[in-house]
Amino acid sequence: MTVAFGWGPVEARALAPAAACLVVVDVLSFTTTVGVAVEAGTAVYPYRWRDATAAAYAREQDAVLAVGRSEATGTHPWSLSPAALRSAPAPARLVLPSPNGSTIAAEAGAATVIAASLRNRGAVAERILRDGHGSGARPLVVVAAGERWPDGSLRPALEDHLGAGAVLDALRALAPGLPMTPEATAAATLWAATEDPVAALHGCASGRELYEYGYPQDVEVAAELDASTAVPVLVDGAFQEAP
């Protein structure tokens, strides 16, 4: 069994058919938000489009729809912001639109899908090995979501490279000798070699954007390294705490 690393929905689509497990990493902020919600007992339905169809899908699932950060109000506080979601009442079901993280989850096919972030990277690694995803012939795939340029093409994002590397580094610490592709090894090495990953998260392009938009607290939540033991697994269309 080999552990592989890739970027974005297109590579997820290419790697997923052969994979036993696909780990999606979207640190700022999809998988961090999924983790915060699942910790509170919410089932999170990923949805890849932020348009009118999202509201219809939420109605179908009898779920609350997470809106854009700037659209959240006192009566509808649920958004992609992990900080805001943490302080909001926890709904039973939440539809969380995300063109990056949700799309990757949708490309997984029959593979087990896990949402990972810096907050739960150790718990995710432990769960993967406990469930046997670190054995057998089918690969484990860790996919960094990245961002999008205005033309829709992938914009590699440091926070997701670090987040994926953090999961991969935790895996190789727990299972020395676990075979990894050169790309996966490089991502794990990037994490291990980053002297101050919290500072890197705050200073990277996506972190600076959230500061500029007025959401520095979302970066702070995302930087809570190993603060969570929740492992969100996609079951029947929703991320839920692994049993």
N, C-alpha and C positions, 0 to 999 in steps of 0.2 A: 504494500500500500504506500502511496505517495501523497504528500501534502502539497497542494499547488496553490498559487496565488495569482489573481488576475484583477483587472480593472473594469468596472462599469457593466452595464446591461449586456452589451454585445459580447464581451468575453464570458460573462455568466451564461449566456445562451450557448456559447460554444463548449464550455467546460461542464455544464450541469448534466447533460444526458448520461455521462459515464460516472457521475459522482454519487457517493453514498450520502454525503452531507455537504451542504453549502452554507457557509457562514457569511452573512452580509454585514459589512461595517460601514456605517454612515454616521460619523461621530458628531457632526454639526449639521443636522441634529436628529435625523430620523431614528437611528437605533438607540441613541441615548434617550429619546422621548419614549420609544417603545418600552425600554427597560423601566423607566420611571412609572409608566402607566401599569405595566404588569406587576410591579412591586406592590401597587395599590389594589391589585385584584381585578384590574380591567382587562378584558379581552380586546386586543387591538387588531382591527381589520385593515391591512395595508391596501391602498388604492393608488393607482399610478397616475390618475389624471386629476388636476385641480380645476374642475369645470362643473357645469350643472349636473353632469352625470354622477358626481360624487354625492350630492345631496340625495339623489334618487337611490343610490346604492346604500346610503346610510339608512334611509327609510326601509329598504328591503331587509336590512339586517337588524332593524329596530335598535339602531345605534345612534349615538351622538356623533356629529360630524366635526372634526377638528378644522378650524379655519386658519387663515394666515395670521401671523403674529399681530399685524396691525389691525386686523378685523375683530380680534377678541374684545369682548365687553364684559361688564360686571355680571350680566345675566347669561352670557355665553362665553365663559373663560377658557374653553378648551381650544388649544392651538398646537402648532408644532413646537412651541417653546417648552422645553422640559421644566424650566423654572416655574412658568405659569401653570403648567399641568400639575406640578407637585403641590401647589397651593390651592388648586381647584377641587371641588367635590369629585370623587372618583366615580365615573359612570360604569355600568356593567359592561357596556360595549362601546367602542370608540372606532370610528373610521378615520384613518390617518393618511391623507393624500401625500404622496411624495414621488416626484418623477424619477428619482434616482434609487433610493432604497427599496421602495415598493416594487418598482419595475424589476429589479434584480430578484427579489423574492418571487415574483411572478414567473421568472424564467427558469426556476429551479426544477420544474417537472416533478418527477417522483422522488427526488432527493429530499432528505430531511433538511429543513431550513431553520437556522438559528440566528437571532439578532444579537450582535456583539458590539460592545463599545469599550472605552477605557474603564468604565465603571464596573464591568463584569467580566473582564478579559480572563482573569484567573478561574472564575467559576465556569465560564464557557469551556476553557481548556480541560478542566477536571471532568465536566459532563461529557465532553466528546470522547475522552478516553474511557470513562466509566461505561458509556453506552456501546463501546466497541467500534466507534467510528475511526479509531486509530489502528484498526486491524482489518484484514481482508484485502481483496484485490482492488476494490473500487476506491478511487481517490477521495480525499477530503479537499474541498475547495474553499479558500478564503477569498472573498471578493470585496475590494475597496470600492465604494460607490463613486467617489469623485464628485465633481460639480459639472455644470454645463456652460459652454461658451454661448454667446448670443445666437450662433448658427446651429446650436443643438449638439455640437460635438463635445466629446469628453474633455473636461479640464481636470487633470490629476490634482488631487488635493492633499496637502501634507498631513492634515489631521487624520485622513482615512488611511494613508500610508502608515502613519505611526500606529493607528488603532489596529490595523491588520497585523502589523509587526508585533504589537504587544500580545495579541492572541497567539501568534506563531512562536514568539519567544517563550511564552508560558507553556506551550505544548512541548517544545524541545527541552525545557527544564524538567517537566514531569516525565517525559519519555525520551531520554537521551538516545540518540541513534535513530530516531524516527526519520525515515527518508523524506526529504523535502526537495522540491525543484529549486534550481538556482534563484528563481524569482522569489520564492518563499523564503529561502535562506537570506537573501539580500534584504527583504522587508524585516525579518526578525533581527538582523544585524543592525539595521537603521535604528530600530527601537532601542536595542541594547547600547548603541553608541551615542544616543541622544542624551546629553548631560542633564538637561532640564526639560523634559517633555511638556510639563505644565506651561512653562514660559513659551515653548514652541507653539503650543495650542493657542495661547492668547495672542501671540505675535504673527501667526500665519495669516494668509490672505483671508480665509473664511472667518477666522477669529476677529480680525480687524474689521471686517464687514459688519459682523454682529455688534461690535462696539459702536461703529458709525451709525447703525440703525437704532441704537439705544437698548441693546439686549446683552450687555456684558455678563449678566447673571447666567445666561444660557451657556456661555463658555465655562463659567465657574462650575456649573453642574457637570458638564461634560468632562471636566478635568479631575473629577473625584475618583482617582485611580483605585480600583479594586474595592470600591465602597459598597458594591452590591453582590449578592449571591443569587439573584434572580437570573434564570436562563430562559429567555423567551423562545419558544419553539412554535413554528407554524402548524396548527392543527385545525382542520376543517375551515381553512381560510382566515384564521385569526391567530395572532401571536398570544400564547398563554404560557404560564409558568410550567416548566417541564415537571411531570409527575415524579 
